[in-house]
Amino acid sequence: MAEVSEVLMSVLSTIRVPRPGDRVHKDECALSFSSPESEGGLYVCMNSFLGFGSQYVDRHHTRSGQRAYLHISRTRKAPVTMAGLMSADSVSHALQVQQWDGEVRAESRHAVELKQLDNGTKIPPSGWRCEVCDLQENLWMNLSDGRVFCGRRYFDGSGGNNHALLHFQQSGHPLAVKLGTITPDGADVYSYDEDDMVLDPKLPEHLSHFGIDMMTMEKTEHTMTELEIAVNQRVGEWEVIQESGATLRPLSGPGLTGMKNLGNSCYLNSVMQVLFTVPDFQSKYVSNIDKIFDEAPSDPTQDFKTQVCLQLSDCVFTFQVYCLNNFFLFCFQGDQVGIAARMFKALVGRGHPEFSTNRQQDAQEFLLHFINMVERNCRSGVNPSEAFRFLVEERIVCQQSQKAKYTQRVDYILQLPVPMDQATNTEELQEAERRREEADSSGAPPPAPVRACIPFTACMAALSEPETLTDFWSSAAQAKTTATKTTRFASFPDHMVIQVKKFTFGQDWVPKKLDVSIDVPDTLDLTALRGTGQQPGEELLPEVAPPPLMTPDVEVKDPVPSSLALYLSAPVLDDSTVSQLCEMGFPLEACRKAVYYTGNTGIDAAMNWVMGHMDDPGGISCAKYTITRVSVMDVGLSPTFNQVVSPIPLFQSNVLERAVDWIFSHLDDLESMEVSEGGRSAAESEGSREPPPGPKVRDGPGKYELFAFISHMGTSTMCGHYVCHIKKDQQWVIFNDQKVCASEKPPKDLGYLYFYRRVTDLYSSCN
């Protein structure tokens, strides 16, 4: 006992009590996915409050010298009441609903001022029937008059007999609530007038009018979200993409570890599973685990490189052995328990308006966001995102002068258009549309959906065909004319990511998803799409100063004075592009010049022009600059930067954040400058500074093979579910969050993001 007391006294000075604001990691290891329920439990440092699994606590002790740890170990107990277990919704079912229902419903325009009839109607808490056909399922109560009718009939004959819809057509009462879905948390409310599921902020009051106490109601029927999932499981993308109709063989082991869904995080899971099969990312974050651990800061939970390496790559590729409690769940559910990347998700989403939430997100947008974070954190070392980086060449030809203009921009994803008019089953689609219109007018059940079949060759043709610019201002003709823009590759990356542009807008500007099947090939040859640059004998459009721009305060009289003739011939600039540049903080005149010089060709070209002409005399010299000094501690730059002094456009908001973004995107330029106390480099003071070099890209043959694709199920990017298929050792594997199985029929025609790798010399540029 005396020895124990002596040990405690020797470490007492290193123990402290958590204060408000301290982060106490008592649920998850900072370097792995160990938890108090894992074998060996969790050890929490009594000084830093970081948690460590049994395999990492010794290393932390050796490095930090800490000796006092609180050991937390929990044992999961089996449930007692089997009846309650069998009747409750399963975790996988609840998770499906959570994954699918990520779309925020809009408030109905009828809800606040809804008129309810004082007809004495009172609705009992159960025993409902349709007033017309006595159906006892899928019943909807009209919130204006309290009458109960059955819902719409589905294409397979289930559902109802459309009596609620017919009642709306006769009465004009727009809102109805689905009986059986009412709980204290809400209910399904449908607006027939708005033809959509909606929110009713006064729902408790509207229900109380007909004698329904919302706080005492229990769910007895499927919600519309659950029914949508059920329909998709039978006939839609859900069943095909998840290969639900087949008995899939579960897989596990290195590179075959599933990832838990942390609340609509399937987009993150799918993207990360694919990225960590790319040799560049394996080389960066898997091969250097010990080195990264030794160089990690004192709080590894807030370090990007450490979290990517130790939280993801270590667990995904070395496959932690789960404890018996997890094995129990694996046996009964048929799924892996999966790794839970909570710290990683919190870190990559921190400060982002979308990725910091638990809402569903677009996998393509997250991929670009993650690549941007990799770019920031790999400025001084090997950058794995270079595997995806390529240059795009845009060639614009003035049709009047036949002179050309060439621009280049960096990209990471090839966006593939979907020409719906090129569908090979046009007659079938037209017949389905005709049957749908007939069903809408007669109240009959809608027909089964028909998916458009689009040839991949048609998508590539739409990508490569010239685009006509009707409002192009030609610097050669000094007038508005027509031009053609052709887009080609200036370089081919090691890995090509193709996004099928399934998400678009209808004529009413409502976002929608195209239901298409595209015969995406296993091999791809893009050689014919390589740009050739300026051709022999081809003349370039001159860069001349534009005429004065027309302003609202110029009064035009008739006849027009000769001094105003130049104003009237000034180009008609794209106001939206000018506005976007102004929102970034650049002066109005500079924005107008950028749009003029790039011939109304879009925000990317205009932004490139602005950034490329910052130092030109007379270029955008009217711009106001702020000299932003950011310390090493603020932005995490290397110690060689005592102070970074850079001209930053004066943004309207988030000046520091924007300045940091600018610094990181121009770090190569800054590193080549000898920054003095006065803030000017010697090269600048002598006026001899050379233009910064272009972005670093790899190049090679344009021949590729498909190795992975990410698929989306749902009606928009804000709802539904993502899974990915990855080819490993010539076998396709499906990663559906924590479920990892051998794929029987990979649905390559229904993908959203496709990942190709170069056929030749694939691994030669990993380092």
C-alpha positions, 0 to 999 in steps of 0.5 A: 500500500505504501508503494502505491501511495508513493507512486501516486505522490510522484505523479500528483504534480502532473495531474490536473482537473479539467477546466471549462473549455478543455477537450476531454477525449474519454470516448475515442483514441486520438490515434486510432478507433479504440474506445472504452468498449475495445479490448484493453479499454481506453487510457486517458492522460490525466494532464492533456486529457487525450485518450489512447488505446492500449497499443498507443499509450506506451508510445505516448508515455515515452514521448511525453513523459506522462505517467498518470492515465485513467483506465476506462473499460466498458463491457456491453451487456446483452438486451433483456427484453426480447419482445422489445428487441423484436418490435423495435426498428433496427439500427440499420433501418433507422440509419437508412431513413436518416441517410435518405431523408437529408433534404430540408422540407420547405414551409408551406405557403398555406400553413400560417393562414390556413382556414379550418372549418368549424364543422364539429369534426373530431378525429379519434386516436385510432380506428381510421377508415377512408370515407369512400372505400373503407381502406384502413391504410395510407390515410390522410386527414385534410387539415381544412375540414378534417375529412379522412381519405386514402392516399394515391395508388402506386404504380405497382397497385399498392398505396390507396385509391386516390380519394384524398387527391380527388377530395382536394380537386373538388374542395380546393383544401390544400394541406393533408396530414398522414394519420399514423405518422403523427408523433410529438416530433412531427408528421408527414404533411403534404400540399396538393397545391404545391405538389410536395411534402411540406412543413406546417409550423402550426401543425399542433394547433391545426391537429388540436382543432379536430381533437388530436393531441399531437403529444400523445400520438405514436407512429403506427404507419410508415412515413413517406420517406420509408415508403420511398426507400421501400419503392426504391428497394423494389424497382429503383436505384437503391436495389440495383446499386446496393446489389440488394437482390443478391446474397453478397459474400462479406469481406474483411481484412487489410483494405477491406474495412468498412466505415460507420455512418456518423449521420449522413456521412456516407458521402465522406466514407465513399470518397475516402475509401476510393482515395486510399486506394490511390498509390499517392495517398498510400505512399503519403499517409500509410508508409510513413506512419511512424514518422508522422507519429513522431512529428505529430503535435502535442494534440494530434486530434487537431492535426490534419496529417496525423488524423488522415494517417493514423485515424484513416490509413492505419485502420483502413489498411491494417484492419484492427481486430475487433473485440468479442462484443463487436463480433457478436454484432457482426454475427447477427447483422452480417456487417462489420461494426466499421471504424468511426472517423468522428475526429477526422470528420470534425477536423475536415468539416470544421468551419465549413458551412455544410461539411460541419453539419450532419446533413447529406452532402454532394460527394463531388463537392467533398472530394474537391474540399478534401483535395483543397485541404491536402493542397494546404497541408502539402505545400512543402512536401509530397502532394498526393493530390497531384495525381488528379491535377490537370490543365484544361486548354480553352481555345476561343476563335472570333468568327469575324476575324478568325483570330484565336485566344488560348487560356489554361486553367487547373482542374481536378474533375472532368465534368461529363454532360448528359445529352438527354436528346441522345437517348437510345430508348426515346420511344419507350420514354415518350410512351412512359411520359404519355402514360404518366400524363394520362394517370395525372389527369385521370387520378390513376396510379402512375406507371413504372419509371423508365430510365433513359439509356445514354451512350457514353460516346454521346456524352463524350461528343457533347463534351468535345463539340465546340460551344457557340458564344453569341455575346463575345466581344472581339478585341480584333473587330472591336465589336460584339460578334460570335465566337466558338470555344473548344475545350481540350486537355493540356495535360493528362493526370495519373488518375482521371476523375469523371463526374456525370452531371446528373444534377441539374435544374428544371425549367422552373429552376427546381433542382432535379436528378436525371435518371439515366443509365450510361454504358461507361467503359472499363477502358478509356482513351482520351488521346484525341482530346489533347490540345494542340496550342497555337497552330502555325500561321494562326493569329492571336486576338490582341490584348488592347485597352477596351473603350470606355464602358457605358455607365448609367449616368451618361445621358444619350441625346439624339443625334448622338454626339461623336464623342459618345459613339465609342460609348455606344459601341462598348461591349455588353458585359456579363453582369453576373460574372462582374458581380461575382468578381465584385463579391470577391472584393475586386474593384468594379472597374477591374472586374469589368476589364477582366470580363471584357478581356476574356470576352464574356467567357465565364468566371474562371477565365475572368478570375485568371485574368485578374490574378495574372494582371495584378502587377501590370501597370494600368491593369487593375492599378485602381484596386485597393490593397491591404497588406495582411501580416499573418504570423506563423502561429496563425497559419501554420507556415514553416518557421522560415516565414517570420512574417508573410507580407502579401498584397491581398484584395480587400475582401468585404468579409472574412479578410483573414480567412481569405488572406490565408487562402491567397497565401497558400495558393501563392506560396510557391511565389512567396518562397522564391522571394527574400522578404525583408523587413520593409515587406518588399523583395529585392527582385520587386524593388529592382523591377526584375521579378519574373512571372511565377511558374505555372502549376505543377502537373504530371502528364502522360498518355491519355489511356485509362482503366476504371478502378472505382466509382461512387454511386448515389441513390436519391432525388437530389444531392441533399438526400439519399445515400452513397456507396462505392465500388472498388476493383481490388485484385481483379475483383469488384468490392462494394463498400456500403458504409460498414458493409464490405462485400464481394460485388456480383453485378457492379452497376457501372452504368448508374455511377456518379463519380468514376475514377480511372488510372493511367494504363501505362507507368501507373506507379512510376510517379507515386513519389 
